[in-house]
Amino acid sequence: MAPFTDLDAYRSEFPVVEEQLYFNHAGVAPTSRRAVAAIQEWSEDLLRHGVRNERHWEARAERVRAAAARLIGAEAGEITFVRNTGHGLGLVAEGLDWRPGDEVAVAASIEYPSNVYPWQHLRDRGVTVREIVPRDGGVTPEAVAAALTPRTRLVSVSSVQFASGHRTDLDALGALCERAGVLFCVDGIQSVGCIPVDVKKSRVHFLSADSHKWMLGVSGIGFLYVAQDVLPRVRPVLVGWRSTTDLWNFNTPRFELKPDATKFEEGSHAFTGIYALGAALELLLEVGMDRVSERIRALLELADTRLRDLGCDTGPSPEHRAGSLTFLPPGGDADIKALATHLKENQVNFSVRRGRIRVSPHFYNQPAEVDRLVALVRGFSGR
């Protein structure tokens, strides 16, 4: 299907707009009609034909893997399906050959737990989590440089901080880690599907993201990228028939792990999720990530300007912004709970993160919806 020239034409894919102002894609996004149709396609095939078309399912999964790779500038052989972002980060954390005294640098005080707990779980292997001191609600190259020591083996950051919306300069951090000889791991759930991502340009070794946020997919399915040059260094935590080179030979076991990222897939695929993920990725690739990012940027710029005109405190600043804008009403912290209730009663879907309201629109949202949000805030504050 050729891309619509008008992004508003894609609104028909998202019937959620008929009942809500949906500004919560950094939390849990609605999915599209295409993704639901893809799930129904596989389910109906299984219902009517059983396993007869299994090889077609497998071929579809490989097309989805290739689409995921295309979205982030990787190769298909560097992509493995995972259940969620934490699953992917856990495969990295548990799969590397740690030595007592090794350090992992993480901004644990601001990161989402998925990018903290897998590294803290390595304590019994003698690995120390070294704190990256955040600056202005985010992780800066200067802060990472200050956290590095001769014992640092890996730096793990979110591409965008979930609470503040602060965008990380992955290009600068990738160059820094390369100079220091340190592995670079990224929790990409707040950027993949929101802004262009290029793992090769940013010198990323690992990136994990699942599809229920900016990718507009469903919960329970995502992907992990592992750079080809570090694949041999990561041992699969679990293995099974699908991890091996002779995976369809069930009669004569031959244990030889695949040389690519599919060695991390130990058993049968979750085809409902994979089909949905494929439809979600195809939609994003059809629209184009540059167009997606530009639309989100314009909506946030509008929201920022209008909310500041009301006396709201907003952040992050445009140069550190990706897909989220956080704000406090003119009354400050004291009014947060009441304003949140007011917005929910008026069918606005958003999140409150660390004492601030967070709004995160997507490409199918409209400026008129931002105006409605601002009008609700104005009506609450009496301005």
C-alpha positions as a Python dict, from the first residue, in 0.01 Angstrom:
ca = {
    (1, 'M'): (0, 0, 0),
    (2, 'A'): (134, 342, -97),
    (3, 'P'): (169, 585, 194),
    (4, 'F'): (-112, 835, 244),
    (5, 'T'): (-4, 1185, 159),
    (6, 'D'): (-209, 1310, 456),
    (7, 'L'): (-118, 1143, 785),
    (8, 'D'): (-468, 1213, 916),
    (9, 'A'): (-596, 948, 676),
    (10, 'Y'): (-433, 687, 900),
    (11, 'R'): (-668, 776, 1184),
    (12, 'S'): (-914, 515, 1059),
    (13, 'E'): (-659, 253, 1169),
    (14, 'F'): (-705, 367, 1531),
    (15, 'P'): (-1071, 364, 1642),
    (16, 'V'): (-956, 457, 1993),
    (17, 'V'): (-973, 820, 1873),
    (18, 'E'): (-1352, 792, 1866),
    (19, 'E'): (-1366, 777, 2247),
    (20, 'Q'): (-1044, 921, 2388),
    (21, 'L'): (-774, 1180, 2352),
    (22, 'Y'): (-497, 922, 2342),
    (23, 'F'): (-167, 1071, 2457),
    (24, 'N'): (-13, 768, 2628),
    (25, 'H'): (205, 596, 2369),
    (26, 'A'): (499, 609, 2609),
    (27, 'G'): (285, 394, 2841),
    (28, 'V'): (63, 146, 2659),
    (29, 'A'): (-46, 232, 2307),
    (30, 'P'): (-363, 129, 2129),
    (31, 'T'): (-298, -107, 1843),
    (32, 'S'): (-420, -72, 1486),
    (33, 'R'): (-687, -245, 1282),
    (34, 'R'): (-405, -397, 1077),
    (35, 'A'): (-246, -561, 1379),
    (36, 'V'): (-579, -703, 1493),
    (37, 'A'): (-647, -832, 1141),
    (38, 'A'): (-307, -1003, 1138),
    (39, 'I'): (-383, -1180, 1466),
    (40, 'Q'): (-719, -1290, 1328),
    (41, 'E'): (-552, -1413, 1009),
    (42, 'W'): (-322, -1650, 1198),
    (43, 'S'): (-593, -1757, 1443),
    (44, 'E'): (-837, -1835, 1162),
    (45, 'D'): (-570, -2035, 980),
    (46, 'L'): (-504, -2240, 1291),
    (47, 'L'): (-877, -2281, 1354),
    (48, 'R'): (-958, -2407, 1005),
    (49, 'H'): (-638, -2582, 898),
    (50, 'G'): (-446, -2677, 1211),
    (51, 'V'): (-72, -2702, 1149),
    (52, 'R'): (-96, -2752, 772),
    (53, 'N'): (40, -2407, 692),
    (54, 'E'): (314, -2403, 955),
    (55, 'R'): (588, -2335, 702),
    (56, 'H'): (397, -2026, 589),
    (57, 'W'): (389, -1908, 951),
    (58, 'E'): (764, -1958, 971),
    (59, 'A'): (818, -1760, 650),
    (60, 'R'): (601, -1480, 788),
    (61, 'A'): (810, -1470, 1105),
    (62, 'E'): (1125, -1423, 898),
    (63, 'R'): (965, -1134, 711),
    (64, 'V'): (880, -973, 1044),
    (65, 'R'): (1237, -1024, 1161),
    (66, 'A'): (1362, -849, 848),
    (67, 'A'): (1118, -561, 903),
    (68, 'A'): (1241, -516, 1261),
    (69, 'A'): (1598, -506, 1135),
    (70, 'R'): (1507, -252, 869),
    (71, 'L'): (1343, -25, 1126),
    (72, 'I'): (1663, 9, 1331),
    (73, 'G'): (1927, -24, 1059),
    (74, 'A'): (2035, -379, 1146),
    (75, 'E'): (2064, -713, 964),
    (76, 'A'): (1796, -979, 1003),
    (77, 'G'): (2046, -1222, 1153),
    (78, 'E'): (2107, -976, 1438),
    (79, 'I'): (1743, -985, 1551),
    (80, 'T'): (1582, -1231, 1792),
    (81, 'F'): (1221, -1223, 1912),
    (82, 'V'): (1169, -1163, 2284),
    (83, 'R'): (866, -1137, 2512),
    (84, 'N'): (944, -786, 2631),
    (85, 'T'): (1224, -534, 2681),
    (86, 'G'): (1331, -682, 3014),
    (87, 'H'): (1353, -1027, 2857),
    (88, 'G'): (1596, -898, 2597),
    (89, 'L'): (1809, -708, 2847),
    (90, 'G'): (1810, -1015, 3070),
    (91, 'L'): (1943, -1231, 2786),
    (92, 'V'): (2235, -990, 2754),
    (93, 'A'): (2297, -962, 3128),
    (94, 'E'): (2291, -1335, 3189),
    (95, 'G'): (2469, -1431, 2868),
    (96, 'L'): (2797, -1239, 2897),
    (97, 'D'): (3107, -1394, 3054),
    (98, 'W'): (3133, -1172, 3361),
    (99, 'R'): (3433, -1179, 3592),
    (100, 'P'): (3440, -1077, 3958),
    (101, 'G'): (3516, -707, 3979),
    (102, 'D'): (3347, -616, 3649),
    (103, 'E'): (3129, -306, 3649),
    (104, 'V'): (2813, -205, 3462),
    (105, 'A'): (2739, 167, 3440),
    (106, 'V'): (2367, 250, 3475),
    (107, 'A'): (2172, 558, 3587),
    (108, 'A'): (1975, 342, 3829),
    (109, 'S'): (1812, 640, 4003),
    (110, 'I'): (1614, 740, 3693),
    (111, 'E'): (1599, 429, 3474),
    (112, 'Y'): (1291, 212, 3437),
    (113, 'P'): (1342, -107, 3644),
    (114, 'S'): (1379, -320, 3330),
    (115, 'N'): (1715, -155, 3276),
    (116, 'V'): (1823, -180, 3641),
    (117, 'Y'): (1726, -516, 3785),
    (118, 'P'): (1899, -740, 3526),
    (119, 'W'): (2231, -573, 3612),
    (120, 'Q'): (2174, -575, 3989),
    (121, 'H'): (2095, -945, 3961),
    (122, 'L'): (2461, -1000, 3870),
    (123, 'R'): (2582, -920, 4221),
    (124, 'D'): (2628, -1286, 4307),
    (125, 'R'): (2866, -1311, 4010),
    (126, 'G'): (3082, -1033, 4151),
    (127, 'V'): (2953, -761, 3918),
    (128, 'T'): (2903, -408, 4054),
    (129, 'V'): (2649, -160, 3923),
    (130, 'R'): (2819, 179, 3905),
    (131, 'E'): (2584, 477, 3911),
    (132, 'I'): (2574, 722, 3624),
    (133, 'V'): (2476, 1052, 3786),
    (134, 'P'): (2187, 1197, 3580),
    (135, 'R'): (2182, 1554, 3463),
    (136, 'D'): (1859, 1744, 3390),
    (137, 'G'): (1658, 1422, 3410),
    (138, 'G'): (1869, 1237, 3157),
    (139, 'V'): (2196, 1063, 3079),
    (140, 'T'): (2462, 1278, 2916),
    (141, 'P'): (2794, 1177, 2757),
    (142, 'E'): (2974, 1374, 3027),
    (143, 'A'): (2795, 1184, 3302),
    (144, 'V'): (2878, 849, 3142),
    (145, 'A'): (3243, 947, 3096),
    (146, 'A'): (3261, 1036, 3465),
    (147, 'A'): (3121, 694, 3561),
    (148, 'L'): (3367, 487, 3354),
    (149, 'T'): (3655, 309, 3526),
    (150, 'P'): (3909, 53, 3403),
    (151, 'R'): (3668, -214, 3533),
    (152, 'T'): (3367, -99, 3331),
    (153, 'R'): (3259, -366, 3083),
    (154, 'L'): (2922, -235, 2976),
    (155, 'V'): (2715, 84, 2973),
    (156, 'S'): (2338, 43, 2963),
    (157, 'V'): (2105, 338, 2903),
    (158, 'S'): (1753, 408, 2788),
    (159, 'S'): (1739, 582, 2454),
    (160, 'V'): (1474, 807, 2611),
    (161, 'Q'): (1406, 829, 2983),
    (162, 'F'): (1056, 707, 3062),
    (163, 'A'): (975, 964, 3334),
    (164, 'S'): (1134, 1284, 3209),
    (165, 'G'): (1121, 1219, 2833),
    (166, 'H'): (1489, 1320, 2810),
    (167, 'R'): (1643, 1190, 2487),
    (168, 'T'): (1988, 1031, 2510),
    (169, 'D'): (2255, 1118, 2255),
    (170, 'L'): (2320, 761, 2141),
    (171, 'D'): (2569, 867, 1874),
    (172, 'A'): (2789, 1041, 2130),
    (173, 'L'): (2761, 759, 2382),
    (174, 'G'): (2836, 497, 2120),
    (175, 'A'): (3152, 680, 2017),
    (176, 'L'): (3251, 717, 2382),
    (177, 'C'): (3202, 347, 2455),
    (178, 'E'): (3394, 251, 2143),
    (179, 'R'): (3692, 464, 2249),
    (180, 'A'): (3680, 311, 2597),
    (181, 'G'): (3643, -47, 2469),
    (182, 'V'): (3313, -85, 2654),
    (183, 'L'): (2998, -267, 2540),
    (184, 'F'): (2700, -39, 2472),
    (185, 'C'): (2349, -162, 2559),
    (186, 'V'): (2026, 31, 2496),
    (187, 'D'): (1674, -2, 2631),
    (188, 'G'): (1503, 120, 2316),
    (189, 'I'): (1136, 95, 2403),
    (190, 'Q'): (1088, 472, 2428),
    (191, 'S'): (1243, 544, 2089),
    (192, 'V'): (1178, 257, 1844),
    (193, 'G'): (865, 358, 1655),
    (194, 'C'): (887, 718, 1775),
    (195, 'I'): (1210, 856, 1629),
    (196, 'P'): (1458, 721, 1372),
    (197, 'V'): (1699, 468, 1523),
    (198, 'D'): (2021, 350, 1358),
    (199, 'V'): (2210, 99, 1570),
    (200, 'K'): (2507, 89, 1336),
    (201, 'K'): (2549, 465, 1320),
    (202, 'S'): (2522, 484, 1699),
    (203, 'R'): (2765, 191, 1750),
    (204, 'V'): (2514, 4, 1965),
    (205, 'H'): (2595, -356, 2059),
    (206, 'F'): (2258, -448, 2211),
    (207, 'L'): (1911, -296, 2184),
    (208, 'S'): (1590, -437, 2329),
    (209, 'A'): (1234, -311, 2278),
    (210, 'D'): (885, -455, 2282),
    (211, 'S'): (595, -346, 2071),
    (212, 'H'): (319, -224, 2301),
    (213, 'K'): (436, 137, 2311),
    (214, 'W'): (558, 341, 2014),
    (215, 'M'): (558, 46, 1773),
    (216, 'L'): (178, 30, 1809),
    (217, 'G'): (178, -347, 1848),
    (218, 'V'): (66, -565, 2138),
    (219, 'S'): (211, -674, 2471),
    (220, 'G'): (419, -989, 2493),
    (221, 'I'): (629, -954, 2178),
    (222, 'G'): (935, -750, 2085),
    (223, 'F'): (1288, -794, 1959),
    (224, 'L'): (1647, -785, 2073),
    (225, 'Y'): (1928, -668, 1849),
    (226, 'V'): (2273, -818, 1906),
    (227, 'A'): (2552, -684, 1687),
    (228, 'Q'): (2713, -950, 1470),
    (229, 'D'): (3060, -890, 1608),
    (230, 'V'): (2954, -958, 1968),
    (231, 'L'): (2714, -1247, 1903),
    (232, 'P'): (2978, -1513, 1980),
    (233, 'R'): (3035, -1354, 2321),
    (234, 'V'): (2675, -1394, 2439),
    (235, 'R'): (2579, -1740, 2565),
    (236, 'P'): (2208, -1830, 2537),
    (237, 'V'): (2055, -1863, 2882),
    (238, 'L'): (1805, -2119, 2750),
    (239, 'V'): (1841, -2346, 2449),
    (240, 'G'): (1604, -2577, 2266),
    (241, 'W'): (1536, -2726, 1928),
    (242, 'R'): (1501, -2387, 1759),
    (243, 'S'): (1843, -2273, 1888),
    (244, 'T'): (2025, -2525, 1668),
    (245, 'T'): (2140, -2537, 1308),
    (246, 'D'): (1946, -2859, 1234),
    (247, 'L'): (1626, -2743, 1398),
    (248, 'W'): (1377, -2947, 1195),
    (249, 'N'): (1559, -3275, 1255),
    (250, 'F'): (1375, -3424, 1552),
    (251, 'N'): (1505, -3779, 1508),
    (252, 'T'): (1882, -3741, 1540),
    (253, 'P'): (1977, -3471, 1791),
    (254, 'R'): (2273, -3265, 1674),
    (255, 'F'): (2361, -2992, 1918),
    (256, 'E'): (2517, -2709, 1722),
    (257, 'L'): (2401, -2357, 1804),
    (258, 'K'): (2308, -2123, 1524),
    (259, 'P'): (2567, -1855, 1453),
    (260, 'D'): (2313, -1570, 1445),
    (261, 'A'): (2075, -1414, 1695),
    (262, 'T'): (1810, -1682, 1646),
    (263, 'K'): (2014, -1902, 1880),
    (264, 'F'): (1830, -1720, 2160),
    (265, 'E'): (1493, -1856, 2043),
    (266, 'E'): (1467, -2188, 2221),
    (267, 'G'): (1122, -2311, 2117),
    (268, 'S'): (801, -2252, 1927),
    (269, 'H'): (718, -1899, 1818),
    (270, 'A'): (438, -1686, 1966),
    (271, 'F'): (279, -1641, 1624),
    (272, 'T'): (-11, -1423, 1738),
    (273, 'G'): (235, -1164, 1867),
    (274, 'I'): (470, -1199, 1571),
    (275, 'Y'): (191, -1149, 1319),
    (276, 'A'): (73, -840, 1511),
    (277, 'L'): (429, -708, 1534),
    (278, 'G'): (471, -754, 1161),
    (279, 'A'): (161, -550, 1083),
    (280, 'A'): (271, -279, 1326),
    (281, 'L'): (619, -257, 1177),
    (282, 'E'): (488, -250, 822),
    (283, 'L'): (263, 42, 912),
    (284, 'L'): (554, 241, 1058),
    (285, 'L'): (778, 162, 762),
    (286, 'E'): (499, 259, 524),
    (287, 'V'): (451, 597, 689),
    (288, 'G'): (827, 643, 729),
    (289, 'M'): (1005, 716, 1054),
    (290, 'D'): (1110, 1064, 944),
    (291, 'R'): (744, 1156, 892),
    (292, 'V'): (641, 989, 1217),
    (293, 'S'): (907, 1175, 1412),
    (294, 'E'): (830, 1510, 1249),
    (295, 'R'): (457, 1481, 1325),
    (296, 'I'): (523, 1394, 1690),
    (297, 'R'): (774, 1680, 1718),
    (298, 'A'): (523, 1929, 1579),
    (299, 'L'): (248, 1812, 1816),
    (300, 'L'): (478, 1840, 2117),
    (301, 'E'): (599, 2182, 2010),
    (302, 'L'): (238, 2298, 1991),
    (303, 'A'): (153, 2148, 2330),
    (304, 'D'): (466, 2298, 2487),
    (305, 'T'): (389, 2647, 2362),
    (306, 'R'): (22, 2642, 2460),
    (307, 'L'): (83, 2490, 2805),
    (308, 'R'): (359, 2738, 2886),
    (309, 'D'): (122, 3018, 2785),
    (310, 'L'): (-107, 2891, 3063),
    (311, 'G'): (179, 2910, 3314),
    (312, 'C'): (260, 2539, 3315),
    (313, 'D'): (612, 2418, 3382),
    (314, 'T'): (709, 2193, 3087),
    (315, 'G'): (998, 1966, 2997),
    (316, 'P'): (1220, 1841, 2853),
    (317, 'S'): (1355, 2120, 2638),
    (318, 'P'): (1320, 2075, 2260),
    (319, 'E'): (1682, 1971, 2208),
    (320, 'H'): (1639, 1682, 2453),
    (321, 'R'): (1286, 1584, 2347),
    (322, 'A'): (1173, 1268, 2168),
    (323, 'G'): (806, 1170, 2203),
    (324, 'S'): (700, 1284, 2549),
    (325, 'L'): (628, 1615, 2714),
    (326, 'T'): (586, 1643, 3091),
    (327, 'F'): (426, 1932, 3273),
    (328, 'L'): (306, 2073, 3602),
    (329, 'P'): (-8, 2290, 3612),
    (330, 'P'): (19, 2653, 3722),
    (331, 'G'): (-63, 2547, 4078),
    (332, 'G'): (235, 2313, 4083),
    (333, 'D'): (254, 1979, 4262),
    (334, 'A'): (-50, 2051, 4477),
    (335, 'D'): (-281, 2043, 4174),
    (336, 'I'): (-143, 1730, 4004),
    (337, 'K'): (-385, 1478, 4154),
    (338, 'A'): (-690, 1694, 4092),
    (339, 'L'): (-584, 1780, 3736),
    (340, 'A'): (-516, 1413, 3659),
    (341, 'T'): (-865, 1324, 3780),
    (342, 'H'): (-1014, 1606, 3572),
    (343, 'L'): (-837, 1489, 3256),
    (344, 'K'): (-936, 1125, 3307),
    (345, 'E'): (-1298, 1223, 3361),
    (346, 'N'): (-1279, 1397, 3023),
    (347, 'Q'): (-1145, 1088, 2845),
    (348, 'V'): (-779, 1192, 2817),
    (349, 'N'): (-537, 900, 2829),
    (350, 'F'): (-197, 1000, 2970),
    (351, 'S'): (41, 902, 3251),
    (352, 'V'): (171, 1057, 3570),
    (353, 'R'): (540, 987, 3614),
    (354, 'R'): (740, 1106, 3915),
    (355, 'G'): (495, 1378, 4003),
    (356, 'R'): (446, 1521, 3652),
    (357, 'I'): (182, 1467, 3387),
    (358, 'R'): (331, 1300, 3081),
    (359, 'V'): (168, 1326, 2739),
    (360, 'S'): (299, 1127, 2443),
    (361, 'P'): (111, 1162, 2110),
    (362, 'H'): (175, 961, 1794),
    (363, 'F'): (165, 1037, 1424),
    (364, 'Y'): (-210, 982, 1387),
    (365, 'N'): (-293, 1242, 1654),
    (366, 'Q'): (-402, 1587, 1541),
    (367, 'P'): (-330, 1947, 1644),
    (368, 'A'): (-699, 1984, 1728),
    (369, 'E'): (-657, 1713, 1992),
    (370, 'V'): (-372, 1908, 2148),
    (371, 'D'): (-601, 2212, 2153),
    (372, 'R'): (-866, 2008, 2338),
    (373, 'L'): (-609, 1896, 2595),
    (374, 'V'): (-493, 2254, 2651),
    (375, 'A'): (-853, 2371, 2682),
    (376, 'L'): (-913, 2114, 2956),
    (377, 'V'): (-604, 2230, 3144),
    (378, 'R'): (-713, 2592, 3101),
    (379, 'G'): (-1062, 2511, 3228),
    (380, 'F'): (-919, 2338, 3532),
    (381, 'S'): (-680, 2620, 3620),
    (382, 'G'): (-926, 2896, 3540),
    (383, 'R'): (-697, 3066, 3288),
}
